Amino acid sequence: MNRIKTLTLACATATLAVSAMSAQARDFRLGLITPAQHLWSTEAEAFAQTLNERSDGEHSVSVFPAQQLGNEAQMVQQLQTGALDMAFLTIAEISNRIPDFGALYAPYLVDDVNHAARLLRSDAAGELLELMPQEVGLIGVGYGMVGMRQVLSRDPIESADDLQGQRLRITPFEPIRDFYTATGAAPAPMPLLEVYDALANGQVDAIDMDFDSILILKFYEQAENLLISNHMMFPMVGVVSGRVWRDLSEEDRELIDTAMAEHLENVLVGFEEKDAAQEEEIRALDINIVEADAEFFSDAIAQWENIWAPKAPMLETLRAEADRLRDE
């Protein structure tokens, strides 16, 4: 009888242990807007593999690139309800909800991708992440980015006046909309994967874009004029749903935070390493290239500052940090 009781207790204990492990095991979902071949998407897949390996197969991550789960506004809503676990989001959508993030889009805040990456690694940029749990119900793990912003157009842009009346595709968020409105252009929000056809059929005259996407998605086939301006950086933030985070153990939080941070750093390093080669590749294309600096956009920059300096108090802190990093 005692032997039977002992076996019964042992089986019950084993069953409880398996049940506890099953309750903790998760198949997380991570959404992005970038196509599968983009560095953000490949690093999201690599993060999924890292998390699976470090959790000894307990956790997995299903990655949904190319807006499979909706646009970024829709994904943020899903994250807030816990319907989506994680995402790599452009700062664009976050800045629509937390204006201080708009400071990261200040025209000519940074000089190039290397300067941008150093700023995004700084404590000053980290302060913005601390606003996210209370303001939008998300946990900001860290930053990634793409390359600096340029203007690719169907017709040449040789002065700021040439932007007047141009229907120009932007990512839908206020800081970049305000910048191009100040130039006299007509900003046209549009999902990334619709841009090629919009250029082909004349729905837009120009696009705000980085070297990487211009090359990967071959936008130069439909627009043969490039203004190399490096006028803004374009950060990304890796996030976890606050509702999901609340239910995780401290061990799992540390596991996810560490693994995601590593792959976000890979994104920063990746764009630092390939930016020069991509610029060289673009310059070798049969397209017309004009170069611009802050003076080119001086009037628009002044208008942008008048709008965003009061809206984003962190701008002063970030600019001071960017200046310090520039002098290093």
N, C-alpha and C positions, 0 to 999 in steps of 0.2 A: 504493500500500500504506500509506504513512504517513498519507494522508488518511483512509483507511478506519479505521486504528488510532486516529487522533485523534477521529473521529466516534464510534467504539465507546467510547472512554474518556469522551467528553462525555456520551453516553447513560447510561453506567454511573454517572457522578457525579450526573447529574440524578435517576436512579432512587434512588440512595442518599439524596439530599437529600429527595426526596418520602417515602421510607420513614421517614426520621428524623422528619420532620414528622408523619407519620401515627402514629408510635409515641408522640409526645408529645401529640397531640390526644386530648382526653378528652370523653366525654359523662358528666358527673358526675350522680349522683342525690342529691336532697335531700329528706328526709322531715320532716313536721310532723304534729301532731295536730289543728291548727285547721282549720275549714272554709275553702273557697276564698275566701270573701268577707272573711275576717278579715285585719287589717292584717299579721299575721305572714306570712300566705300571699301577700298581694299584694306585700309587700316581698321575699319569697323569689323571686317571679317577676321582680321588677325587678332583683334581684341577678343572676339568670340572664341577663337581657338585657345588663346592664352587663358581666359577665364575657365574654360572647360578643363584644360590640363591642370591648372593650379587648384581646382576644386576636386581633382581626382574623378572627373566625369560627373560630378553631382549637378553642376550648373551648365546650361548651354544658352547660347544667344542666337536667335534667328534674326538675320539682318535683312531689312527691306529698303533697298535703294530706289532711286528714280521716282520718288513720290508715290510709291505703292500704297502707302498708308494715308495719303493726302498731302496737301501743301503744309508749309510750316505752321501757319495759324491753326490748322486743323490738328496737327500733331501736338502742338502745345496744349490744346484743349484736352486731347487724349491723355497726355502726360499728367495734366492737373487732376483728372478723374482716376488715374491709375490704369486706364485701359491700354496705355502704352508705357513700357517700362523705362526706356532710354532713348536718346536721340543725339545725333550730331547736328546742331542747328547753326545756321548763320546767325551772327549777332543781330542781323536785321530785324528778325521777328522779336527778339528780346528787347531791342531798343524801342520798339513800338509800345512796349509795356513798362519798361524801366528807362526813362529818358537819359539817365546818366550813361548808359551804354552807348548812346549816340555820340558821346565824346570820342569814342574810338574811331569814328569816321571823320574826324576833323580833317579838312583838306590840308595836305602836306604836314600832318602831325609827325610822320616818319618819312625817311628818305627812300627806303628800299625794303625788300623783304627781310634782310638781315636785321635792320633796325626795328622793323615791325615785330619780328620774333623776340628780340631782346625786351621790347616793351611788354609783350604779352606774357613773358616769363616773370615780370617784375611784381613786387608786392603791391604797387599802385594798381595794376590791372587786377590783381587778386582781390583787392578790396571790392571791386564790382561784383565778383562772384558771391561775396558774402551777402549781397542784397537779395539774391534770388529766392532763397527759401521763404522769406516773409512776403516779398513783392509778387512772386509768380508761382510759389509752391513747387519749385524745382531745386535740385541740388546741382550746383555748377562744379564740375570736377576739374576742368581746366580748359585751355584754349588750343585750337588749331588755327589754320588760316588757308587762304589761297594766295596767289600772287597779287601784286599791286594792280589797281584799276587803270584801264586804258579805254580809249574810245575807238571802236571800229565802225566805219561808216561806208555807205554806198557812194557818197560824193566827198571830195576832199574837204577837210577842216583845217584851214590855215590860220585862222584867227578865231577868237571867241565869238566874234560876230557871226561866223558861219554856222554856229549852233542855233541861231535864232530861228524859231519855228520848226526845228527838226524834231520829228517824233522819235524819241530815243528810249530804247528799252532799258529798264532798271529792275533791280530786285525791289519788291514792294516794301519800302520802309521810308520813314520820314527824313532822316538826315541826307540820304542821297537824292531824294525827291526835291528837297529844299535847295540843294546845291545846283541841280540841273535847271530847276525853275529860275534860279537867279541868273543862269547863263542865257535865259530866253528860250531854252529848248522846251519841248512838251514831253515830260517824262511819261513813259508808258510801262506800267508794271506788267510783267509777263513771266510765266514759268520758264525755267532754263530750257526744257526740252521742246518748247514751242518756238524758240528763237530762230533756228535755221530756216524754217518755213516762212516765218514772218519777214526775214530779210529777203528771201527768194521772191515773195509775192508783193514786196513793197509795203507791207503793213507797218513796218518801222524803217526809218532812215538810217539809224545808227544804234549801237548797243554799248553799254558800259560793261566791260568784261576784262578778265585777266588772261595772260598769255596761255596758261594751261588749258582753259576751256576753249579758247580760240583755236588751239591746235587739235585737241581731242575731238571736238565737235565740228571741226573744219568750217568755222564761220567765215573764214577768209575766202571761201569759194563763192560767197554771195555778197561780200563787201570787201572792196580792194583798197581801202584807205584806212590807215592806222595812225591815230594820234597817240604817240608814246608819251604819256604824261605822268604816270605813277602818282596820281593825285590823291589816292586814298588807299589804305590797307583794307583788307576784307577778312575779319576774324571769324572763327567758328568756335562754338562752345559745346563741350560734351556734357550732357545732363542726365540725371536720373530723376524719375518721378518722386516727388516728396512723399506721396502716399505709399509708394513701393518701398522707399528708403526707410520709412518709419517701421515697417514690418520686418526688416532685415536684422539679423544678428550683427553684433559688433564685428565679429570675424568676417562675415560676408561683406559688410560695408568696406572694411579695410581691403579685402580681396578685390572688390570691384573698383574702388577708388584707385588703388595702386596700378592695377592692370590697365584701366582706361587712361589714366594719366600717362603711362608709358607710351601708349599708342597715339595719344594726342601730341606728345612730344615728337614722335616719329613723323607726324604730319608737318609740324613746324620745321624739323630738320629736312624733310623731303623737299619742301618748297624752297628752303634756303639753298639746297644743293643743286636743284634743277633750274632755278630761275635764269641764271646766266645763259645756260645752254638753250633754254626755250626762247629767250630773246634773240640769241644768235640764229636759231632756226627760223624764227619769224622774219628777221631781217633778210634772210636768204630767199624768202618767198618773192614772187613777182607781184608785189603790192607797193603802193605809194605810202611812204612813211614821213610824218612830220613830228617833230619833237616839241614838247611844251614844258614849262615850269610854272611855279606859283605866279609869276608876273603875268603869264598868259591868262590866268583866271582871277586876276586881282580883284576886280569888281564883285564877282560872284563869291569869292572867299569872304570879302568884307560883309556882304549881306548874310552869308551863312553864319558868320561869327555873331552878328547882331541877334540872330534867332536863337542860336544854340548855347551861347555863353550863359544866359540866364536859365535856360532849360536844363542844362547839364553841368552842375557845379563841379563835377569831377574833372571837367575839361582842364581846369587850371592845374590840378594835381598831375594829370597825365601829361600835359604839355611840359611841366617842369621836369618830370621823369624822363620824357623823351629827349629834352635838351641835355640832361645830365648824361644819358646814354650816348648821345651824339658826340659829346666831348670826350668820352672815354677812349 
